[in-house]
Amino acid sequence: MKIRTAADLGAFIRERRVKLGMDQSDLAEKAGTSRKWIVEVEQGKPRAEIGLVLRTLKTLGVSLDIAVERTQKASAVSEPGNVDINNVLNSLKKRP
């Protein structure tokens, strides 16, 4: 999944939380933050503290990989391939 906006990230966090059977209070407690903060992030709060975002993702069992977008000039430089988080999650779902 390509996450390009705070709203994309919020939607991903909500989707993952629901998939894990957690409510917002559960996630807030486990991540060491408030339910209000979880609500705001899930709604796409544009100025969420990065440390809390990373801790929340870790609580949800998600690691963050950053990929540099290729431009025509940059495409000549060898870069590691992008990883689509949806593909990773889908492949994990298919395992017995």
TORKOL-4160 file (C-alpha; in steps of 0.2 Angstrom, whole numbers, padded with zeros to 4 digits, m for minus):
96
<pt num="1" X="0000" Y="0000" Z="0000"/>
<pt num="2" X="0007" Y="0017" Z="m0005"/>
<pt num="3" X="0004" Y="0029" Z="0009"/>
<pt num="4" X="0005" Y="0047" Z="0003"/>
<pt num="5" X="m0006" Y="0057" Z="0015"/>
<pt num="6" X="m0010" Y="0058" Z="0033"/>
<pt num="7" X="m0027" Y="0052" Z="0028"/>
<pt num="8" X="m0020" Y="0037" Z="0020"/>
<pt num="9" X="m0010" Y="0033" Z="0035"/>
<pt num="10" X="m0025" Y="0035" Z="0046"/>
<pt num="11" X="m0035" Y="0023" Z="0036"/>
<pt num="12" X="m0022" Y="0010" Z="0036"/>
<pt num="13" X="m0020" Y="0011" Z="0055"/>
<pt num="14" X="m0039" Y="0010" Z="0057"/>
<pt num="15" X="m0040" Y="m0005" Z="0045"/>
<pt num="16" X="m0026" Y="m0014" Z="0054"/>
<pt num="17" X="m0033" Y="m0011" Z="0071"/>
<pt num="18" X="m0050" Y="m0017" Z="0066"/>
<pt num="19" X="m0042" Y="m0033" Z="0058"/>
<pt num="20" X="m0033" Y="m0037" Z="0074"/>
<pt num="21" X="m0050" Y="m0035" Z="0084"/>
<pt num="22" X="m0044" Y="m0020" Z="0094"/>
<pt num="23" X="m0055" Y="m0005" Z="0098"/>
<pt num="24" X="m0047" Y="0012" Z="0099"/>
<pt num="25" X="m0045" Y="0012" Z="0118"/>
<pt num="26" X="m0036" Y="m0005" Z="0117"/>
<pt num="27" X="m0024" Y="0002" Z="0104"/>
<pt num="28" X="m0021" Y="0018" Z="0114"/>
<pt num="29" X="m0017" Y="0009" Z="0130"/>
<pt num="30" X="m0005" Y="m0003" Z="0121"/>
<pt num="31" X="0003" Y="0011" Z="0111"/>
<pt num="32" X="0004" Y="0022" Z="0127"/>
<pt num="33" X="m0006" Y="0036" Z="0120"/>
<pt num="34" X="m0024" Y="0042" Z="0122"/>
<pt num="35" X="m0040" Y="0036" Z="0113"/>
<pt num="36" X="m0042" Y="0054" Z="0107"/>
<pt num="37" X="m0025" Y="0054" Z="0098"/>
<pt num="38" X="m0030" Y="0037" Z="0090"/>
<pt num="39" X="m0046" Y="0045" Z="0084"/>
<pt num="40" X="m0037" Y="0060" Z="0077"/>
<pt num="41" X="m0024" Y="0050" Z="0068"/>
<pt num="42" X="m0037" Y="0038" Z="0060"/>
<pt num="43" X="m0046" Y="0054" Z="0054"/>
<pt num="44" X="m0030" Y="0059" Z="0045"/>
<pt num="45" X="m0023" Y="0072" Z="0058"/>
<pt num="46" X="m0009" Y="0080" Z="0047"/>
<pt num="47" X="0003" Y="0084" Z="0062"/>
<pt num="48" X="0004" Y="0068" Z="0072"/>
<pt num="49" X="0020" Y="0066" Z="0082"/>
<pt num="50" X="0031" Y="0054" Z="0072"/>
<pt num="51" X="0037" Y="0045" Z="0088"/>
<pt num="52" X="0019" Y="0040" Z="0092"/>
<pt num="53" X="0015" Y="0035" Z="0075"/>
<pt num="54" X="0030" Y="0023" Z="0074"/>
<pt num="55" X="0025" Y="0016" Z="0091"/>
<pt num="56" X="0007" Y="0014" Z="0086"/>
<pt num="57" X="0013" Y="0005" Z="0070"/>
<pt num="58" X="0024" Y="m0006" Z="0080"/>
<pt num="59" X="0010" Y="m0010" Z="0092"/>
<pt num="60" X="0000" Y="m0015" Z="0076"/>
<pt num="61" X="0014" Y="m0027" Z="0071"/>
<pt num="62" X="0018" Y="m0016" Z="0056"/>
<pt num="63" X="0036" Y="m0010" Z="0051"/>
<pt num="64" X="0039" Y="0005" Z="0040"/>
<pt num="65" X="0049" Y="0005" Z="0025"/>
<pt num="66" X="0053" Y="0021" Z="0015"/>
<pt num="67" X="0056" Y="0021" Z="m0004"/>
<pt num="68" X="0062" Y="0034" Z="m0014"/>
<pt num="69" X="0051" Y="0038" Z="m0029"/>
<pt num="70" X="0060" Y="0037" Z="m0045"/>
<pt num="71" X="0061" Y="0052" Z="m0057"/>
<pt num="72" X="0067" Y="0051" Z="m0075"/>
<pt num="73" X="0084" Y="0058" Z="m0069"/>
<pt num="74" X="0085" Y="0047" Z="m0053"/>
<pt num="75" X="0079" Y="0031" Z="m0063"/>
<pt num="76" X="0097" Y="0029" Z="m0069"/>
<pt num="77" X="0103" Y="0026" Z="m0051"/>
<pt num="78" X="0101" Y="0009" Z="m0045"/>
<pt num="79" X="0089" Y="0009" Z="m0030"/>
<pt num="80" X="0082" Y="m0006" Z="m0020"/>
<pt num="81" X="0064" Y="m0010" Z="m0026"/>
<pt num="82" X="0049" Y="m0003" Z="m0018"/>
<pt num="83" X="0039" Y="m0015" Z="m0006"/>
<pt num="84" X="0020" Y="m0014" Z="m0007"/>
<pt num="85" X="0014" Y="m0017" Z="0011"/>
<pt num="86" X="m0003" Y="m0024" Z="0004"/>
<pt num="87" X="0007" Y="m0037" Z="m0005"/>
<pt num="88" X="0017" Y="m0042" Z="0010"/>
<pt num="89" X="0001" Y="m0042" Z="0021"/>
<pt num="90" X="m0008" Y="m0053" Z="0008"/>
<pt num="91" X="0006" Y="m0065" Z="0007"/>
<pt num="92" X="0006" Y="m0067" Z="0026"/>
<pt num="93" X="m0013" Y="m0070" Z="0026"/>
<pt num="94" X="m0011" Y="m0084" Z="0013"/>
<pt num="95" X="0001" Y="m0094" Z="0025"/>
<pt num="96" X="m0006" Y="m0109" Z="0034"/>
